[in-house]
Amino acid sequence: MPYTKKPRPYQKEYQQEIKRDEHEARMERQRARRKLDKEGVSRKGKDVAHVKALSKGGSNKDGLRVESVSANRSFKRNSQHKLVSEISTKERKKK
């Protein structure tokens, strides 16, 4: 654990997140989870997936779905962790 002897610099991490333009996408994901919770959808052990990925210009308005963790996180990504393909590894193997 990196912060055993000193407190974790949350404010610094937050400022870095804003500089990397990750803040708005994180807030969009959080709003999506809260929306499904409000509707009473059980998402225990599941991920909330956007129909069109946020990194590809999607939003909550494009649609949401509840998927298993392995299905939602199995997309091919580049070195900047952005999606290369919106077809998951499992779907590619089926073809």
N, C-alpha and C positions, 0 to 999 in steps of 0.2 A: 504494500500500500504506500503510495507516494506521500501522503499527508499524515504521517504518524506523529511528527513532533511539532508541526505548525498547522494552523487552521487553513482550510481549503479556501483559495481566493475566488469566491463565487462572483464577485463584481468584475474581476479581471476576465474570468471565463465568459461572462455575459457580454462584455465589451468585445471580446474576440469573436463570439458568435455573431454579433451584429456586423462586425467588419467583414466576416466571411459570407454575409447575406444568408445565414441559416435561420435567423430569428423568425422571419415571416412564415417560412415553411413549417417550422416547429409549432408555431401558433396555429397554423391551419390544421395540422395533424391533431393537435390538442382539441380544437373546436370540433373536429370530426368525431373524436372519441366521446366527447361530452354530449354531442347531438344524439349518438346512438344510445348512450346511457339514459338520456332523457326519454327516448322512445321506448325504453325497456328492453332493448335487444341484449341478449346474453352474449358477451364476448370473452368469457372466461377461457383462457388458454389460446385465444385467437388474436389476430391482428386486424386492424381496420385498414382496408386497402382502398385506394382511390382508383376509380375506373381508368382515368387518365392520370399518370404519375405526376406528382407535383414538380419534379425535376424536368418534366417534359411540357410544363405549362398548364397542368391541370389544376383543378380546385375542388372544393367540396360540392360546388354546383354541378360538376360533371358526373357525380355519383359516387357512392360509397358501397363497399361490400365487406362482409366479415369473412376472412379467410384463415386457413391454418397458417401457423408461423412459417413452416417450410415452403408453402406455396407463395406467400407474400414476399419472402426474402431471397428467393432463388433466381432473381433476374440477373442477367449478365451486366457487369458494370465496368467502367473504365478506371484509370488510375486516380481520377478525381472523385470516385465513388458515385458518379452520375450513371443513370441507366443507359445502356447501349441498346438493349432490346426490351420491349415490353412483353415478350413471350418468355415465360419461365423455362427453366431447364427441364422441368418435368414435361411441359407441353412440347418442347422440342424433341424429347426422346420418344414421345408418342407417335410423331410423324414418320 
